[in-house]
Amino acid sequence: MPKEVMQFEWDAAKNRQNIAKHGVSFNEAEEAFDDEHRIVAIDHSHSTSSETRYYCFARTRRGIITVRFTWRNGNIRIIGAGYWRGGKKEYDKKNT
């Protein structure tokens, strides 16, 4: 799906916590969805019977990012993001 039709949302307090903890804003995390080689996988450990959660592993201007998200009311709701080794490993495995 092209990013220009994607709509993003998040909790403002959660965004502030993510910046403090991981140094990544959810605005920056949106960049992951620009990468045509991004990988999306189900986050089984955080999904519930009422909501499936996902990981997006993608390249941004700062490196390989992992974005945790879900779909709500047709929007991508960002839950968390960071530049973690595990996400880079998954991305490199599929894109090399």
A tleap script that builds the chain and sets N, CA, C and O, in Angstrom:
source leaprc.protein.ff14SB
mol = sequence {
  NMET PRO LYS GLU VAL MET GLN PHE GLU TRP
  ASP ALA ALA LYS ASN ARG GLN ASN ILE ALA
  LYS HIE GLY VAL SER PHE ASN GLU ALA GLU
  GLU ALA PHE ASP ASP GLU HIE ARG ILE VAL
  ALA ILE ASP HIE SER HIE SER THR SER SER
  GLU THR ARG TYR TYR CYS PHE ALA ARG THR
  ARG ARG GLY ILE ILE THR VAL ARG PHE THR
  TRP ARG ASN GLY ASN ILE ARG ILE ILE GLY
  ALA GLY TYR TRP ARG GLY GLY LYS LYS GLU
  TYR ASP LYS LYS ASN CTHR
}
set mol.1.N position { 0.856 -1.181 0.000 }
set mol.1.CA position { 0.000 0.000 0.000 }
set mol.1.C position { 0.897 1.237 0.000 }
set mol.1.O position { 1.775 1.354 0.855 }
set mol.2.N position { 0.697 2.158 -0.935 }
set mol.2.CA position { 1.510 3.383 -0.944 }
set mol.2.C position { 1.276 4.207 0.314 }
set mol.2.O position { 0.152 4.308 0.805 }
set mol.3.N position { 2.352 4.794 0.828 }
set mol.3.CA position { 2.256 5.533 2.087 }
set mol.3.C position { 1.286 6.691 1.990 }
set mol.3.O position { 0.626 7.021 2.975 }
set mol.4.N position { 1.181 7.327 0.811 }
set mol.4.CA position { 0.321 8.507 0.731 }
set mol.4.C position { -1.142 8.206 1.068 }
set mol.4.O position { -1.886 9.128 1.401 }
set mol.5.N position { -1.576 6.946 0.991 }
set mol.5.CA position { -2.941 6.617 1.385 }
set mol.5.C position { -2.997 5.998 2.784 }
set mol.5.O position { -4.081 5.734 3.305 }
set mol.6.N position { -1.843 5.770 3.384 }
set mol.6.CA position { -1.811 5.224 4.736 }
set mol.6.C position { -2.077 6.342 5.734 }
set mol.6.O position { -1.583 7.459 5.582 }
set mol.7.N position { -2.852 6.031 6.736 }
set mol.7.CA position { -3.125 6.963 7.822 }
set mol.7.C position { -2.529 6.371 9.087 }
set mol.7.O position { -2.696 5.184 9.369 }
set mol.8.N position { -1.832 7.210 9.848 }
set mol.8.CA position { -1.164 6.768 11.059 }
set mol.8.C position { -1.795 7.436 12.276 }
set mol.8.O position { -2.308 8.552 12.204 }
set mol.9.N position { -1.741 6.724 13.387 }
set mol.9.CA position { -2.185 7.278 14.659 }
set mol.9.C position { -1.366 6.637 15.765 }
set mol.9.O position { -0.742 5.593 15.576 }
set mol.10.N position { -1.380 7.282 16.922 }
set mol.10.CA position { -0.719 6.751 18.108 }
set mol.10.C position { -1.153 7.548 19.320 }
set mol.10.O position { -1.764 8.611 19.211 }
set mol.11.N position { -0.825 7.011 20.460 }
set mol.11.CA position { -1.070 7.674 21.729 }
set mol.11.C position { 0.087 8.641 21.985 }
set mol.11.O position { 1.249 8.239 21.938 }
set mol.12.N position { -0.221 9.909 22.253 }
set mol.12.CA position { 0.811 10.934 22.440 }
set mol.12.C position { 1.723 10.622 23.626 }
set mol.12.O position { 2.934 10.826 23.545 }
set mol.13.N position { 1.154 10.134 24.719 }
set mol.13.CA position { 1.973 9.799 25.892 }
set mol.13.C position { 2.916 8.642 25.571 }
set mol.13.O position { 4.074 8.649 25.988 }
set mol.14.N position { 2.427 7.658 24.840 }
set mol.14.CA position { 3.255 6.521 24.446 }
set mol.14.C position { 4.386 6.979 23.523 }
set mol.14.O position { 5.499 6.459 23.606 }
set mol.15.N position { 4.113 7.939 22.651 }
set mol.15.CA position { 5.139 8.499 21.781 }
set mol.15.C position { 6.250 9.146 22.616 }
set mol.15.O position { 7.433 8.928 22.357 }
set mol.16.N position { 5.863 9.937 23.613 }
set mol.16.CA position { 6.860 10.577 24.478 }
set mol.16.C position { 7.694 9.531 25.225 }
set mol.16.O position { 8.907 9.687 25.364 }
set mol.17.N position { 7.049 8.477 25.700 }
set mol.17.CA position { 7.771 7.403 26.395 }
set mol.17.C position { 8.750 6.713 25.447 }
set mol.17.O position { 9.870 6.384 25.836 }
set mol.18.N position { 8.325 6.498 24.213 }
set mol.18.CA position { 9.179 5.823 23.237 }
set mol.18.C position { 10.407 6.676 22.908 }
set mol.18.O position { 11.514 6.155 22.777 }
set mol.19.N position { 10.204 7.982 22.776 }
set mol.19.CA position { 11.333 8.885 22.520 }
set mol.19.C position { 12.324 8.832 23.683 }
set mol.19.O position { 13.533 8.744 23.470 }
set mol.20.N position { 11.807 8.885 24.913 }
set mol.20.CA position { 12.680 8.858 26.091 }
set mol.20.C position { 13.423 7.534 26.216 }
set mol.20.O position { 14.601 7.517 26.574 }
set mol.21.N position { 12.756 6.439 25.928 }
set mol.21.CA position { 13.347 5.122 26.129 }
set mol.21.C position { 14.213 4.663 24.955 }
set mol.21.O position { 15.277 4.078 25.158 }
set mol.22.N position { 13.754 4.930 23.722 }
set mol.22.CA position { 14.426 4.378 22.542 }
set mol.22.C position { 14.989 5.429 21.590 }
set mol.22.O position { 15.674 5.085 20.627 }
set mol.23.N position { 14.706 6.706 21.849 }
set mol.23.CA position { 15.234 7.763 20.996 }
set mol.23.C position { 14.591 7.845 19.624 }
set mol.23.O position { 15.193 8.360 18.682 }
set mol.24.N position { 13.364 7.336 19.508 }
set mol.24.CA position { 12.675 7.313 18.216 }
set mol.24.C position { 11.256 7.840 18.400 }
set mol.24.O position { 10.505 7.351 19.244 }
set mol.25.N position { 10.898 8.849 17.596 }
set mol.25.CA position { 9.519 9.339 17.613 }
set mol.25.C position { 8.673 8.491 16.670 }
set mol.25.O position { 9.195 7.842 15.764 }
set mol.26.N position { 7.390 8.505 16.892 }
set mol.26.CA position { 6.500 7.763 16.006 }
set mol.26.C position { 6.396 8.436 14.641 }
set mol.26.O position { 6.087 7.772 13.652 }
set mol.27.N position { 6.649 9.742 14.571 }
set mol.27.CA position { 6.743 10.390 13.253 }
set mol.27.C position { 7.876 9.763 12.450 }
set mol.27.O position { 7.711 9.459 11.269 }
set mol.28.N position { 9.023 9.571 13.091 }
set mol.28.CA position { 10.154 8.924 12.420 }
set mol.28.C position { 9.803 7.487 12.049 }
set mol.28.O position { 10.182 7.013 10.978 }
set mol.29.N position { 9.086 6.796 12.920 }
set mol.29.CA position { 8.716 5.402 12.662 }
set mol.29.C position { 7.863 5.257 11.400 }
set mol.29.O position { 7.898 4.212 10.751 }
set mol.30.N position { 7.107 6.285 11.048 }
set mol.30.CA position { 6.310 6.238 9.822 }
set mol.30.C position { 7.168 5.975 8.591 }
set mol.30.O position { 6.700 5.377 7.622 }
set mol.31.N position { 8.438 6.424 8.626 }
set mol.31.CA position { 9.340 6.242 7.489 }
set mol.31.C position { 9.481 4.775 7.104 }
set mol.31.O position { 9.749 4.470 5.942 }
set mol.32.N position { 9.307 3.863 8.052 }
set mol.32.CA position { 9.451 2.436 7.767 }
set mol.32.C position { 8.527 2.000 6.643 }
set mol.32.O position { 8.867 1.105 5.869 }
set mol.33.N position { 7.374 2.620 6.550 }
set mol.33.CA position { 6.380 2.202 5.575 }
set mol.33.C position { 6.679 2.735 4.175 }
set mol.33.O position { 5.966 2.414 3.224 }
set mol.34.N position { 7.737 3.553 4.043 }
set mol.34.CA position { 8.205 4.008 2.734 }
set mol.34.C position { 9.107 2.978 2.061 }
set mol.34.O position { 9.271 3.006 0.841 }
set mol.35.N position { 9.688 2.076 2.836 }
set mol.35.CA position { 10.641 1.099 2.312 }
set mol.35.C position { 9.900 0.003 1.553 }
set mol.35.O position { 9.132 -0.758 2.142 }
set mol.36.N position { 10.130 -0.073 0.255 }
set mol.36.CA position { 9.443 -1.098 -0.545 }
set mol.36.C position { 9.926 -2.504 -0.215 }
set mol.36.O position { 9.295 -3.479 -0.621 }
set mol.37.N position { 11.037 -2.628 0.516 }
set mol.37.CA position { 11.556 -3.936 0.923 }
set mol.37.C position { 11.220 -4.269 2.372 }
set mol.37.O position { 11.752 -5.226 2.935 }
set mol.38.N position { 10.332 -3.472 2.975 }
set mol.38.CA position { 9.970 -3.716 4.374 }
set mol.38.C position { 9.402 -5.120 4.538 }
set mol.38.O position { 8.859 -5.711 3.605 }
set mol.39.N position { 9.545 -5.625 5.741 }
set mol.39.CA position { 9.020 -6.945 6.094 }
set mol.39.C position { 7.998 -6.744 7.202 }
set mol.39.O position { 8.267 -6.057 8.188 }
set mol.40.N position { 6.843 -7.334 7.040 }
set mol.40.CA position { 5.807 -7.272 8.065 }
set mol.40.C position { 5.560 -8.692 8.559 }
set mol.40.O position { 5.337 -9.609 7.768 }
set mol.41.N position { 5.601 -8.860 9.876 }
set mol.41.CA position { 5.397 -10.161 10.498 }
set mol.41.C position { 4.444 -10.010 11.674 }
set mol.41.O position { 4.393 -8.958 12.311 }
set mol.42.N position { 3.698 -11.057 11.955 }
set mol.42.CA position { 2.787 -11.036 13.101 }
set mol.42.C position { 3.595 -11.097 14.394 }
set mol.42.O position { 4.534 -11.884 14.520 }
set mol.43.N position { 3.219 -10.268 15.333 }
set mol.43.CA position { 3.807 -10.252 16.671 }
set mol.43.C position { 2.937 -11.160 17.545 }
set mol.43.O position { 2.020 -10.698 18.225 }
set mol.44.N position { 3.240 -12.445 17.511 }
set mol.44.CA position { 2.420 -13.429 18.221 }
set mol.44.C position { 2.393 -13.193 19.727 }
set mol.44.O position { 1.374 -13.442 20.370 }
set mol.45.N position { 3.489 -12.722 20.294 }
set mol.45.CA position { 3.545 -12.593 21.755 }
set mol.45.C position { 2.713 -11.429 22.287 }
set mol.45.O position { 2.369 -11.420 23.469 }
set mol.46.N position { 2.378 -10.444 21.444 }
set mol.46.CA position { 1.576 -9.309 21.899 }
set mol.46.C position { 0.186 -9.260 21.273 }
set mol.46.O position { -0.611 -8.387 21.618 }
set mol.47.N position { -0.120 -10.184 20.359 }
set mol.47.CA position { -1.455 -10.241 19.767 }
set mol.47.C position { -2.430 -10.875 20.746 }
set mol.47.O position { -2.044 -11.670 21.602 }
set mol.48.N position { -3.702 -10.508 20.605 }
set mol.48.CA position { -4.762 -11.103 21.418 }
set mol.48.C position { -5.837 -11.647 20.490 }
set mol.48.O position { -5.755 -11.488 19.272 }
set mol.49.N position { -6.831 -12.280 21.063 }
set mol.49.CA position { -7.922 -12.800 20.236 }
set mol.49.C position { -8.719 -11.667 19.583 }
set mol.49.O position { -9.390 -11.889 18.576 }
set mol.50.N position { -8.651 -10.466 20.142 }
set mol.50.CA position { -9.404 -9.347 19.582 }
set mol.50.C position { -8.555 -8.393 18.732 }
set mol.50.O position { -9.101 -7.535 18.038 }
set mol.51.N position { -7.199 -8.538 18.784 }
set mol.51.CA position { -6.357 -7.621 18.016 }
set mol.51.C position { -5.030 -8.296 17.643 }
set mol.51.O position { -4.297 -8.775 18.508 }
set mol.52.N position { -4.745 -8.321 16.357 }
set mol.52.CA position { -3.467 -8.832 15.879 }
set mol.52.C position { -2.473 -7.679 15.836 }
set mol.52.O position { -2.776 -6.601 15.325 }
set mol.53.N position { -1.300 -7.918 16.373 }
set mol.53.CA position { -0.227 -6.917 16.328 }
set mol.53.C position { 0.867 -7.403 15.388 }
set mol.53.O position { 1.022 -8.600 15.145 }
set mol.54.N position { 1.623 -6.440 14.866 }
set mol.54.CA position { 2.610 -6.736 13.835 }
set mol.54.C position { 3.935 -6.054 14.142 }
set mol.54.O position { 4.005 -5.096 14.912 }
set mol.55.N position { 4.990 -6.583 13.507 }
set mol.55.CA position { 6.290 -5.942 13.435 }
set mol.55.C position { 6.482 -5.497 11.988 }
set mol.55.O position { 6.091 -6.206 11.061 }
set mol.56.N position { 7.073 -4.344 11.797 }
set mol.56.CA position { 7.538 -3.906 10.493 }
set mol.56.C position { 9.036 -3.683 10.622 }
set mol.56.O position { 9.480 -2.863 11.425 }
set mol.57.N position { 9.815 -4.414 9.830 }
set mol.57.CA position { 11.260 -4.249 9.794 }
set mol.57.C position { 11.576 -3.521 8.498 }
set mol.57.O position { 11.226 -4.005 7.421 }
set mol.58.N position { 12.234 -2.365 8.578 }
set mol.58.CA position { 12.436 -1.568 7.366 }
set mol.58.C position { 13.639 -0.648 7.505 }
set mol.58.O position { 14.116 -0.374 8.606 }
set mol.59.N position { 14.117 -0.180 6.355 }
set mol.59.CA position { 15.235 0.760 6.323 }
set mol.59.C position { 14.702 2.190 6.348 }
set mol.59.O position { 13.781 2.539 5.610 }
set mol.60.N position { 15.301 3.007 7.210 }
set mol.60.CA position { 15.027 4.440 7.253 }
set mol.60.C position { 16.353 5.164 7.077 }
set mol.60.O position { 17.392 4.531 6.887 }
set mol.61.N position { 16.319 6.465 7.137 }
set mol.61.CA position { 17.560 7.241 6.968 }
set mol.61.C position { 18.574 6.943 8.062 }
set mol.61.O position { 19.771 7.153 7.863 }
set mol.62.N position { 18.116 6.452 9.224 }
set mol.62.CA position { 19.027 6.160 10.348 }
set mol.62.C position { 19.428 4.698 10.446 }
set mol.62.O position { 20.274 4.351 11.270 }
set mol.63.N position { 18.852 3.846 9.641 }
set mol.63.CA position { 19.201 2.424 9.713 }
set mol.63.C position { 17.966 1.547 9.628 }
set mol.63.O position { 16.925 1.963 9.120 }
set mol.64.N position { 18.097 0.328 10.131 }
set mol.64.CA position { 16.985 -0.631 10.108 }
set mol.64.C position { 16.189 -0.470 11.394 }
set mol.64.O position { 16.715 -0.637 12.495 }
set mol.65.N position { 14.922 -0.145 11.235 }
set mol.65.CA position { 14.031 0.106 12.365 }
set mol.65.C position { 13.042 -1.049 12.515 }
set mol.65.O position { 12.683 -1.709 11.540 }
set mol.66.N position { 12.618 -1.274 13.735 }
set mol.66.CA position { 11.515 -2.188 14.021 }
set mol.66.C position { 10.362 -1.340 14.549 }
set mol.66.O position { 10.522 -0.584 15.506 }
set mol.67.N position { 9.203 -1.474 13.916 }
set mol.67.CA position { 8.002 -0.740 14.347 }
set mol.67.C position { 6.957 -1.769 14.748 }
set mol.67.O position { 6.613 -2.653 13.964 }
set mol.68.N position { 6.457 -1.652 15.964 }
set mol.68.CA position { 5.340 -2.490 16.400 }
set mol.68.C position { 4.057 -1.703 16.148 }
set mol.68.O position { 3.958 -0.532 16.516 }
set mol.69.N position { 3.070 -2.352 15.516 }
set mol.69.CA position { 1.849 -1.645 15.163 }
set mol.69.C position { 0.673 -2.604 15.070 }
set mol.69.O position { 0.830 -3.824 15.124 }
set mol.70.N position { -0.500 -2.021 14.930 }
set mol.70.CA position { -1.718 -2.773 14.666 }
set mol.70.C position { -2.565 -1.941 13.715 }
set mol.70.O position { -2.269 -0.771 13.469 }
set mol.71.N position { -3.600 -2.538 13.191 }
set mol.71.CA position { -4.581 -1.818 12.372 }
set mol.71.C position { -5.795 -1.512 13.241 }
set mol.71.O position { -6.354 -2.413 13.866 }
set mol.72.N position { -6.203 -0.254 13.283 }
set mol.72.CA position { -7.424 0.130 14.003 }
set mol.72.C position { -8.211 1.092 13.140 }
set mol.72.O position { -7.705 2.139 12.736 }
set mol.73.N position { -9.445 0.733 12.860 }
set mol.73.CA position { -10.347 1.576 12.069 }
set mol.73.C position { -9.709 2.023 10.757 }
set mol.73.O position { -9.890 3.165 10.334 }
set mol.74.N position { -8.964 1.125 10.115 }
set mol.74.CA position { -8.329 1.430 8.839 }
set mol.74.C position { -7.041 2.215 8.940 }
set mol.74.O position { -6.434 2.533 7.918 }
set mol.75.N position { -6.607 2.539 10.155 }
set mol.75.CA position { -5.365 3.285 10.361 }
set mol.75.C position { -4.279 2.368 10.899 }
set mol.75.O position { -4.564 1.362 11.549 }
set mol.76.N position { -3.036 2.724 10.621 }
set mol.76.CA position { -1.900 2.048 11.234 }
set mol.76.C position { -1.659 2.735 12.574 }
set mol.76.O position { -1.299 3.912 12.626 }
set mol.77.N position { -1.859 1.992 13.649 }
set mol.77.CA position { -1.635 2.538 14.993 }
set mol.77.C position { -0.276 2.062 15.475 }
set mol.77.O position { -0.085 0.876 15.744 }
set mol.78.N position { 0.669 2.991 15.583 }
set mol.78.CA position { 2.025 2.670 16.014 }
set mol.78.C position { 2.038 2.515 17.534 }
set mol.78.O position { 1.519 3.354 18.270 }
set mol.79.N position { 2.647 1.416 17.980 }
set mol.79.CA position { 2.669 1.074 19.399 }
set mol.79.C position { 4.066 1.252 19.992 }
set mol.79.O position { 4.206 1.598 21.165 }
set mol.80.N position { 5.085 1.019 19.190 }
set mol.80.CA position { 6.461 1.155 19.653 }
set mol.80.C position { 7.411 1.093 18.482 }
set mol.80.O position { 7.058 0.579 17.420 }
set mol.81.N position { 8.630 1.618 18.663 }
set mol.81.CA position { 9.623 1.595 17.596 }
set mol.81.C position { 11.014 1.769 18.163 }
set mol.81.O position { 11.210 2.438 19.177 }
set mol.82.N position { 11.975 1.160 17.498 }
set mol.82.CA position { 13.364 1.317 17.904 }
set mol.82.C position { 14.296 0.682 16.893 }
set mol.82.O position { 13.873 -0.065 16.011 }
set mol.83.N position { 15.562 0.991 17.040 }
set mol.83.CA position { 16.610 0.420 16.194 }
set mol.83.C position { 17.269 -0.713 16.974 }
set mol.83.O position { 18.249 -0.504 17.690 }
set mol.84.N position { 16.709 -1.924 16.823 }
set mol.84.CA position { 17.143 -3.078 17.593 }
set mol.84.C position { 17.831 -4.092 16.696 }
set mol.84.O position { 17.469 -4.254 15.530 }
set mol.85.N position { 18.821 -4.770 17.246 }
set mol.85.CA position { 19.597 -5.759 16.480 }
set mol.85.C position { 18.725 -6.861 15.893 }
set mol.85.O position { 18.960 -7.302 14.768 }
set mol.86.N position { 17.724 -7.308 16.641 }
set mol.86.CA position { 16.874 -8.395 16.148 }
set mol.86.C position { 16.131 -8.019 14.881 }
set mol.86.O position { 15.995 -8.836 13.971 }
set mol.87.N position { 15.649 -6.783 14.816 }
set mol.87.CA position { 14.959 -6.323 13.615 }
set mol.87.C position { 15.897 -6.211 12.439 }
set mol.87.O position { 15.527 -6.555 11.316 }
set mol.88.N position { 17.119 -5.732 12.678 }
set mol.88.CA position { 18.120 -5.638 11.605 }
set mol.88.C position { 18.446 -7.024 11.076 }
set mol.88.O position { 18.572 -7.221 9.867 }
set mol.89.N position { 18.580 -7.984 11.982 }
set mol.89.CA position { 18.878 -9.360 11.577 }
set mol.89.C position { 17.776 -9.918 10.673 }
set mol.89.O position { 18.068 -10.533 9.648 }
set mol.90.N position { 16.520 -9.708 11.046 }
set mol.90.CA position { 15.396 -10.185 10.225 }
set mol.90.C position { 15.393 -9.507 8.861 }
set mol.90.O position { 15.205 -10.166 7.838 }
set mol.91.N position { 15.599 -8.204 8.843 }
set mol.91.CA position { 15.597 -7.455 7.584 }
set mol.91.C position { 16.723 -7.922 6.683 }
set mol.91.O position { 16.505 -8.169 5.497 }
set mol.92.N position { 17.916 -8.044 7.227 }
set mol.92.CA position { 19.068 -8.471 6.426 }
set mol.92.C position { 18.901 -9.888 5.898 }
set mol.92.O position { 19.327 -10.189 4.783 }
set mol.93.N position { 18.290 -10.756 6.686 }
set mol.93.CA position { 18.086 -12.151 6.274 }
set mol.93.C position { 17.212 -12.218 5.010 }
set mol.93.O position { 17.449 -13.045 4.129 }
set mol.94.N position { 16.210 -11.347 4.932 }
set mol.94.CA position { 15.279 -11.384 3.802 }
set mol.94.C position { 15.724 -10.511 2.620 }
set mol.94.O position { 15.239 -10.685 1.503 }
set mol.95.N position { 16.638 -9.580 2.867 }
set mol.95.CA position { 16.987 -8.608 1.825 }
set mol.95.C position { 18.455 -8.670 1.391 }
set mol.95.O position { 18.977 -7.687 0.864 }
set mol.96.N position { 19.120 -9.788 1.599 }
set mol.96.CA position { 20.489 -9.901 1.118 }
set mol.96.C position { 20.637 -11.057 0.177 }
set mol.96.O position { 21.731 -11.305 -0.330 }
savepdb mol mol.pdb
quit
